[in-house]
Amino acid sequence: MRISVCIPTYNGEKYIKEQLVSILDQLSLDDEIIISDDSSTDNTIHVVKSIQDSRIKLFENNKFKSPIFNLENALKLAQGDVLFLSDQDDIWKPDKVKITLEKLKSVDLVVSDCELIDETNQIISESFYKLNSTKPGFVNNLMKNGFLGCCLAFNLKIKESVLPFPKNIAMHDIWIGLVASLLGRVIFIDDKLIQYRRHGGNFSFTSSKSKFSLFYKIQYRMIFFNQAIKRFLQVKFFR
């Protein structure tokens, strides 16, 4: 079973090497890391190339200007049987791959818990689940997203179901999680398999107080609901 780790990067020079080392230590020689870079203006590309590992496949000069569609590009390029999503600035625990693969023998998508760390690797929260009040289920996660992208891993069935991404979704992780909840078997496990870094440069506002208006929150939930149901019907009856 070949693993593809999908990483969308943009100006991630500060932490990307530590992240990649923590991943590579767990992969076999047949696995791959797909890095889709969204035209970084810092030294991200240089840092990635300096590692010199053939399992890293770097795709440069993309111009998505969006972490959502940059991640979609990485998924499209991935050749593995199992897909792990990763940010550019976290740290994987040494047993992340082993534990996740064991769970994926009986389900289609695995969500793990994680610790939250700051810029200096100090733990600021022992559990994202607890901080976020994460609960399983389609409705629960439509109302309060617990599908933290960097904690997701899934099989080809889910990959094929979520691609292509709708053009008007607010974030990729909730899209993948909601579609998986409708079309497959999803499990939330208590194992804390990564250290999830929170800092001023993060794209995602997950685990932080929302800056969006009530109208926007209602609107994007309606979009997710409609698009997820539409994709469910497409996969079930037209593919």
C-alpha positions in Angstrom: 0.0 0.0 0.0 1.6 3.2 -1.2 1.2 6.4 0.8 1.0 9.9 -0.6 1.4 12.9 1.8 -0.1 16.0 0.3 1.3 19.4 1.4 0.2 22.7 0.0 3.0 25.3 0.6 3.3 29.0 0.6 6.1 30.9 2.3 6.7 28.1 4.7 10.5 28.3 5.0 10.6 28.6 8.8 9.1 25.2 9.7 8.9 23.1 6.5 12.1 21.2 7.1 11.2 20.1 10.6 7.8 19.0 9.2 9.3 17.0 6.3 11.8 15.3 8.5 9.1 14.1 10.9 7.1 12.7 7.9 10.0 11.1 6.0 11.1 9.1 9.0 7.8 7.2 8.9 7.6 6.5 5.1 8.8 3.6 3.1 11.0 4.0 0.0 7.9 3.5 -2.2 5.9 6.3 -0.6 5.8 10.0 -1.7 5.4 13.5 -0.5 3.6 15.7 -3.0 4.4 19.4 -2.4 2.3 21.9 -4.4 3.9 25.3 -4.0 1.7 28.4 -4.6 4.5 30.7 -5.9 6.3 31.2 -2.5 8.3 34.4 -2.3 10.6 33.2 0.5 13.1 30.3 0.7 10.5 27.5 0.9 11.6 26.0 -2.5 15.3 26.1 -1.5 14.7 24.5 1.9 12.6 21.7 0.3 15.3 21.0 -2.4 18.1 21.0 0.2 16.6 17.8 1.8 17.5 15.9 -1.4 15.1 13.0 -0.9 13.6 11.3 -4.0 10.3 10.7 -2.2 9.7 14.4 -2.2 8.0 15.5 -5.4 7.9 19.3 -5.7 5.6 21.1 -8.1 6.6 24.8 -8.4 5.2 28.0 -9.8 1.5 27.4 -9.2 -0.6 30.5 -9.1 -3.8 29.4 -7.2 -3.5 32.1 -4.6 -5.6 29.7 -2.5 -4.7 27.0 0.0 -7.9 25.2 -0.9 -7.1 24.7 -4.6 -3.4 24.3 -3.9 -4.2 21.3 -1.8 -6.6 20.1 -4.5 -3.7 20.2 -7.0 -1.6 18.1 -4.6 -4.4 15.5 -4.3 -4.7 15.3 -8.1 -1.0 14.7 -8.5 -0.8 12.0 -5.8 -0.3 8.4 -6.9 -0.7 6.6 -3.6 -3.4 4.3 -2.3 -3.7 6.2 0.9 -3.7 10.0 1.2 -2.4 11.9 4.2 -3.0 15.6 4.4 -0.3 17.8 6.0 0.4 21.5 6.7 3.8 23.0 6.1 4.5 23.9 9.7 3.4 21.1 12.0 5.3 18.0 13.5 4.2 14.5 13.1 4.4 12.1 16.0 6.5 9.0 15.3 3.6 6.6 15.3 1.2 8.6 13.2 1.5 6.5 10.0 1.4 3.2 11.8 -1.7 4.0 13.9 -3.5 5.6 11.0 -2.9 2.7 8.6 -4.2 0.2 11.1 -7.5 2.2 11.5 -7.8 2.6 7.7 -8.1 -1.2 7.3 -11.8 -0.9 8.5 -12.8 2.7 7.6 -12.5 5.2 4.7 -11.3 8.3 6.6 -9.5 8.7 9.9 -9.5 11.9 11.9 -7.0 12.1 14.8 -6.7 14.4 17.7 -3.6 16.6 18.1 -1.7 18.8 20.5 -1.4 22.5 19.7 2.0 24.2 19.9 3.4 27.7 19.4 6.3 29.1 17.4 8.8 27.6 19.9 7.3 24.1 20.0 5.7 24.7 23.4 2.4 23.0 24.0 -0.4 25.5 24.4 -3.3 22.9 24.4 -3.2 19.2 25.0 -6.2 18.4 22.8 -7.7 20.0 19.7 -10.8 17.9 20.3 -11.3 19.3 23.7 -10.6 22.9 22.7 -12.9 22.7 19.7 -15.6 20.5 21.3 -15.2 18.1 18.4 -17.9 15.5 17.8 -18.5 13.0 15.0 -21.3 13.1 12.5 -22.3 15.1 9.5 -24.6 17.6 11.2 -22.2 18.2 14.1 -19.3 19.0 11.8 -21.5 21.1 9.5 -22.3 23.3 12.5 -18.8 23.2 14.1 -16.0 21.8 11.9 -13.8 19.1 13.6 -12.2 17.9 10.3 -8.8 19.5 10.9 -7.1 19.0 7.5 -3.7 18.1 8.9 -5.3 15.3 11.0 -7.0 13.6 8.0 -6.1 10.5 6.2 -8.3 8.6 3.7 -8.4 6.0 0.9 -8.9 6.3 -2.8 -12.6 6.0 -2.6 -12.8 9.3 -0.7 -10.2 11.0 -2.9 -12.2 10.2 -6.0 -15.5 11.3 -4.3 -14.2 14.7 -3.3 -12.5 15.7 -6.5 -12.9 18.1 -8.1 -13.5 20.6 -5.4 -16.5 22.9 -5.8 -15.3 26.5 -6.7 -17.2 28.2 -3.8 -16.3 26.2 -0.7 -14.7 28.0 2.3 -12.1 25.4 3.1 -11.0 22.0 1.9 -11.0 20.0 5.1 -14.7 20.4 6.0 -15.5 19.6 2.4 -13.6 16.3 2.5 -14.9 15.4 5.9 -18.6 16.1 5.0 -18.5 14.1 1.7 -16.7 11.2 3.5 -19.4 11.2 6.2 -22.1 10.8 3.5 -20.3 8.3 1.3 -18.0 6.3 3.5 -17.0 5.2 7.0 -15.4 7.9 9.1 -13.8 7.5 12.5 -12.5 10.1 15.0 -9.7 8.6 17.1 -8.4 10.0 20.4 -4.7 9.5 19.5 -2.8 12.8 19.3 -0.8 12.1 16.2 0.6 15.5 15.4 1.7 18.7 17.0 -0.4 21.4 15.3 1.3 24.8 15.2 -0.6 28.0 15.8 1.1 31.2 14.7 0.4 34.5 13.0 1.1 33.1 9.5 -1.4 30.3 9.5 -4.0 30.3 6.8 -6.6 28.4 8.8 -8.6 30.1 11.6 -9.6 26.7 13.0 -9.3 26.7 16.9 -9.3 30.5 16.9 -12.3 32.8 17.5 -14.0 33.3 14.2 -13.7 36.7 12.5 -16.6 36.1 10.2 -20.1 37.6 10.4 -23.2 35.5 11.3 -24.5 35.9 7.8 -21.3 34.6 6.3 -21.3 31.6 8.7 -24.9 30.7 7.7 -24.1 31.2 4.0 -21.0 29.0 3.8 -22.8 26.2 5.8 -25.6 26.3 3.3 -23.1 26.1 0.5 -21.4 23.1 2.1 -24.7 21.3 2.7 -25.9 21.8 -0.8 -22.6 20.9 -2.5 -22.2 17.8 -0.3 -25.7 16.5 -1.0 -25.1 17.2 -4.7 -21.9 15.3 -4.7 -23.5 12.4 -2.8 -26.1 12.1 -5.5 -23.6 12.4 -8.3 -21.4 9.6 -6.8 -24.2 7.3 -5.9 -26.3 7.6 -9.1 -24.2 9.0 -11.9 -20.7 7.7 -11.6 
